[in-house]
Amino acid sequence: MSTAHSSSMPRSMRTFFIIWLGQAISLIGSSLTNFGLGVWIYQQTGQATPFALTALASTLPGILLSPFAGALVDRWDRRRVMILTDTGAALVTLVVLALLLSGKLVVWQIYILALVGSALSAFQEPAYMASITVLVPKEQFARASGLVQTGQAIGQLIAPVLGGALVVSIGLQGVIIIDLTTFLFAVGALLFIHIPRPEQSAEGAAASGTLLHEAAQGWHYIRARAGLLGILISFAAFNFLANIAAVTMAPLVLSFAQADVLGLIQSAGGAGMLIGSIVMSSWGGTKRRIYTVYGALIVSSAGLFIAGLRPSGWVVGLGLFILLGGIPFVSAASQAIWQAKVPPDLQGRVFATRSVVSRSAMPIAYLLAGPLADQVFEPLLMEGGALASTIGTVLGTGPGRGMGLMFVTMGALCLLVTSMSVLHPRIRRVELEIPDYAPVAMSQTAATALQPGDD
């Protein structure tokens, strides 16, 4: 075996840390812009529907393109894919800034730019996640995924408080300029590292062919393994229910508080996510990781329920803290299962397909969320509404309380779906019934050629 091939074996986490740091800094900048744009959209419209449409535009292209993007990621150099997609995202942000400075930014343009950003993410996400497998030892998969979640949590924690202050002090345009600066860290980190190409596995060789054939192989691989398919279906159901409510978080809070309170509440969610990420990256989860996945989903479902109970920053903040506090455990433990079960040279297309299936119902949730909030749930708990004298005595009445009812309802349904899923034997025994992939062993010549500190 050649040294080049054997370099696909993970030896240290140094390169991963470099990539992770650049991506984490960039994510903070993106979170600042997303927060600022959310406030701007609500100031322009005062409705929940534009939030749902923005979320839809940010998701749908990624779902449609992911199978093909994943297959191409398996073919291409993953480092170059990440450089190009990060650069493309920076250009999208630059367009937003130009439109804002010219006074021509309108809500529908944000939908278009969100579509482009989602298309770029369809390539960036599987390239990033599949790279971890060839950069990190198998026993560190869960901790590495926990660090990825930590980066997201830091952005979730810092962006709302800092974003709320920055929007007031330097305006949305200043926030976007900061975001553009952070992109330099992501791309700069990638310019100075090397991500090895994975050795071709027997499954990868069998899956080779046309782009359409390779894209389909991600689905075929999952469908042949009932436990993995069951996890995906349950995730799709959870994502559908949770996002019907979660997409209305900002208008829910802004119905009874100002933007600074929204920032504090979102920071509470970020704090929960950060604490969960730190614990998960240190702990690594239970020996049977599937129990970590579904135990944390039950906790997150309870948080969704709590967030809708009262029009209080403390209550909503507590709910969001619990909801997002469970997510790092779900994501890291689940990712570790997939990384152990899927050969590295197939992970681009399999991970992309996983993303498609788990998020497949989210566009429907986003389409439903706005009309459900504005036309169904909100009228139910307005003064004199159909539920004002019953449920309204518990949840309250008036603007925003219908969206609170959405949170309570979807949280209860998430608890039900998650509890039923973990009882399924194929899901519960997935780690026992599906063998880990077998890494290609290094030859003695290749092993001696690898020196400490090599990438």
N, C-alpha and C positions, 0 to 999 in steps of 0.2 A: 504494500500500500504506500502511496506517496505521502510526503509530509503535508502537502496541500490538503489532501483528503482528511488526514488525521487531525488537521487543525480544527475540524468541526467539533472535536471533543472539547467540552467546557473544562477550563483549568482554573480560572479564578474569576472573581466578580469585579475586577478593576474596570474593565471596559464597560460592563453594565452600569457601574456607578457613574461613569463619565456621561454616558447617554442619558441615564436617569436624571442627573442633575440638570443638564441642558433642557430636557423636556419639562422638568418640574418648574423651572424658572419661566419658560415660555407659557406654561399652563396658567401660571399666576397672572401674566399679562392678558391672556385670552379671557380669563375669568373676570378681570376688571372690565374689559370691554363688554362682555356679555351682561354684566350687572348694569353698567351704564346704559346700554341699549334697552334693557328691560324697563328701566325707569323712564327712558325717553318714549318708548312705545306706549306705556300706560299714560304718560302725560299727554300724548297726542290723541289717544283713543278713549281711555277710561273703560275699556272692555276686556273680557277674558279671551275672546275669540282670536285677536291678533297674536296673543301668546301661543295659543294652540297651533295656529297656522305657521308661526315661526318654528315651533318645535317640529311640526310635520316636515317643513322644508329642510330642517337640519337632519332629518332621519331618512326620509324616503329614498333619495338618490343612493345613499350608502347601502340600503337594503337591496335595491335593484342591481347595483354594480358589484356588490361584495363577492359573489361567486366567481366572477371573471377576474376581479382585482386580486382575489386570493390565489388563483391559479397563476396569474402573472407574477405575483410576489414570489411564488415558488420558483419561477423561471429566472427572475431578475436578481440583481444585487440588492439586498435589502437595505443596505446603507444608503445607496443612491436613491432608492424609492423614498426613504425618509427625508433626505435632503430636498428632493424635488417637491414633495408634498408640503413640507414645512415652508419652503419658499413660496409655493402657491398660496398657502394660507396667509402669509404676510402680504402678498399682493392683494388678496381679497380685503384685508383690513385697510390697506392703503386706499382702495377704492371707496370704502366707507368714509374714511377721513376726508378724501377729496370732495365727495358729495356733501358732507356736513359743512365743510368750510365754504363751499360755494352756495350754501343755503338751499340745495336741491334735494336733500335727503328726504324721502317719504317712506312710509311703512312698506309698500309693496316692493321697493328696491331691496329692503332687508331680506324679504323672502327669497329673492333671486340670488343674492349673495350667500344666503344660508344654503341654498341648493348646491352652489359651487363648493362651498366649504365641506358639505356632506360628501360630495363626490371625492374630494381629496382625502377625507378621513377613511373612505372605503379602502384606500391603498395604504395609508399610514398606519392604521391600527393593526392589521394583521402582520405587517412588516415589523413593527415594534414588538408585538407579543411573541411572534415566532422567533425573533432574534434572541430573546431571553434564553430559549432552550439551548442554543449553541454557545452561550456566554456564561451560563451559570450551572454548577453541579446539580444533579437531579435532586439531591437531598435538600437543596436550597430553593427549590422552585416556589414553595409557598411563601417563604420569606421574601424572595425577590418580588413576587406578585404583591405582597404586602407593602413593599416599598413603593411600587407603582401607585398603589392606593394612597400611600402617605403623600406622594406628590400631588395627587388630586385633592386630598383633604386639605393640604396647606393652601392650595388655591381657593378652595371652598371656604376656608376659615378667614384668610386675609382679605380676599377680594371684596366681600360685602361691606365690611367696616371701612377698609381703605377706599373702596370704590365710592361709597356714600360720601366720604369726606372729600375725595378728589373731584367728584362731579360738581360739588358745591364750590370748591376753591379754584379749580383750573378748568372746569367744564368737561363735557364729553370728549371734545377734541384733544384735550391734554391727556385724558385717560388712554385714548387710542394711540397717541404718540408713545406713551410708556409701553403699551402692548407691542408696538412695532420694534421697540428697542429690545424687548425680551426675546423676540424671534432670533436675534443674532446669537444668543446663547445656545439655542437648540441647534441651529445650523453649525455654529462654530464648534460645538462639541463633536458633531458627526464628522467634521472635516479632519479631525486628528485621531480617529480610531479606525479599527478594522473589524468588520463582522464577517467571520468565516462562513463559507457556503457549506450546508450540511451534506454529509455523505448520502448518496442515493440508497434508499432501502429497497427491499424486495417489493413492498407495497407501492413505493414510488415508481419503480420501474414498470410495474404492471399498470399503473395509472397514467403513464405517458401517452401522449397522442395530440390531437388537435386541442385548441384552446377550449372549445365547447366540451370536449370529452374530459379534459382535466378539470374544468369547472364543475362538471357533474360528479366527479369522483369524490369531492368533499361530502356531498350528500350521500352517495353510495356507502362511503366508509362509515358514516354515522348511522345510517339506516340499518346496517348489518349488525349493529351493536345496540341492543334494546335498552341497556342501562343509560348510555349516553343520549339516546333519542328521548328517553323518558325525562331526563334532566332538562333537555331543551324545551320540551313541551310544557313542563311545569314552569320554567323560567318565562316562556312566552305568555302564559296565563298570568303570572305575577306581574310582569311588565305591563301588560294590557290594563289590568285593574289599577295598579299603582299609578300609572301615568295619566289615567283619566282624571285623577285628583291632583297629582303632583304638578301638572302643567299649570294649574290655577293657583299655585302657592303665592306668587307675587300679587295678583289682584285680590286674593283672599286677605292678605296682610294689609295691603294698601286701602282696603275698604274700611279699616278702623284705625290705621296708623300712618305715619309719614315714612318717607324713604329711609330715614336713618334707623327707624325701628326694623324695617325690612332687612337692612344690612346687618343689624345685630342678630336677628332671628336666623338669617342665612349663615352667619358666623357660628351660631350655636350648632347648626347642622354640620358645619365644617369642623368644629371642635369635636363633635361626636365621631365624625369620620376620621379625624386625625388620631384621636385616642384609640379607636378601633384598629387603625392601620398600624400604629406603633405596637400595640399588643400583638396583633397578628404577625407582624414582621419579626417580633422577638420570640413569640411562642411557636408559631408554625401550624397551629391547629391540632385537633384530635388525631390519634393514629388512623382511625377511619375518617377521612376528611369529609365524607358525605354527611356525617353527623354535624360537623361544623357548618356546612352549607345550609342545611335545613333548620338547624337550631337558630342560626342567625336570621334566616328568612322569617321565622316566627317572631323574633324580636322586632325586626323592621316592620312587620305587619302591624304589630301593636303600636309602634310609633306613629304610623300613618293614621291609625284610629284616634290616638290621643290628640294629634295636631288639629283635628276638626272640632274638638269638644267645646271650646270657648273662644270668643273674640278677644283674646289676651295674648300679648307678646310672650309672656312667660309660658303659657300653655302650648302655643304653637311652637315656640323655641324648644321646649322639652320634647314635644313629639318629633320635631325634625332632628334633634340630637339623637334620639333613640333610633329613628328610621335610618339615618345615614351612618350611625354608629355600627349597625349590623352589616352594612354593605361591604366593608373591607374583608370581613370574615367570609362572606359569601363569595366574593370575587376571587380572593386569593386561594381559598381552598378549592373552589371549582376549577380555577386556572391550573392549579397543580395537578389535579386529576387528569385534565385534558393533556397537559404537557407530558405526563407519564405514559399515557395510553396511545398517543399519536406520534408516528415517526416524524422527526424534524423536517424532512423534505416534503412532507404532506401538510405541515401545519398551516401554511399560508392559506390553502384552499379549505382545509377543514375548519380552521378558526373563522374564516370568512363565512362559511356556510353556517357555522354555529351562531355567528352574529345575526345572519339573516333570519334564521328560525326563531331565535330567542327574542328578536325585535320585530318579528313579522306583523304582530298585531298592534304595535305602537302607533303606526300611522292612523289606524282606525280609531285608536284611543284619542289621538290628537284631534281628529276630525269630529269626534263625538263630544270632547271635553267642552269646547266653547259653547255650542248649542245647548248641551245639557246644563251647563252652569247658568247661562244667560236666560234660557227659555223654560227650563224645567225646575231645577233645584232652587234657584234664587226665588222665583215666584212662590214656591211652596212655603218659604219661611219669611216672606215679607209680612208686614202687619196686615192681618186679615187673610193671609194665605191659608191653603188647605191644611197645612200641618202646624200652623202658628200656635194653635191652642193645645197641641199635644207634644210633639217633639220639640216645638219651639220653646216650651217651658224649660227644657233641659239645655238645648243648644243655643237658645236665644233667637231673636227675630231681627229683621232689618237687613241692610246691604251686607253681603259677604257670608251670611249664615247658611244660605243654600249651598255655597261652596264648602262650608264646614260640614254640612250633611254629606256631601260627596266624599270627603275625607273619611268620615266615620263609616260610611257604607262600604267604600272600597277597601278600607283597612280590615273590616270584618270578613269580606269575601277573600282577601289575600290570606288571612289566617286559615280559612276553611280550605282553600286550594293547597296551601303549603302542608297542612296537616295530612291531607289525603295523599299527597305526592310521596311523602316520606314513608308511608305505609306500603307503597308498591315494592314488591320484592326485587324487581330488576334494578330499580333506582337504589334501593337500600344496599344491595350487594354488588354494585357496579365495580368497586375496586377489587373484589374477590373474583368476579366472573370474567373480567376483561384483563388479559395479561399486559404488563408494561411492555413498551417496545424494547427491543434488544439493541443497544448501541453497538456500532461497529468497533471492534477492538483495534487498538493501535499496534502497529508492528514495532519490533524492538528498535529498528533503525529510526522510525519516525519518532518514537518516544525519546530517544537520546538526542534528537535534533531540536526538541522543544526545550528552550531554556526559560528559567523563571523570568517573568516580566514580559514574555512574548505575548502578542495579541493573537 
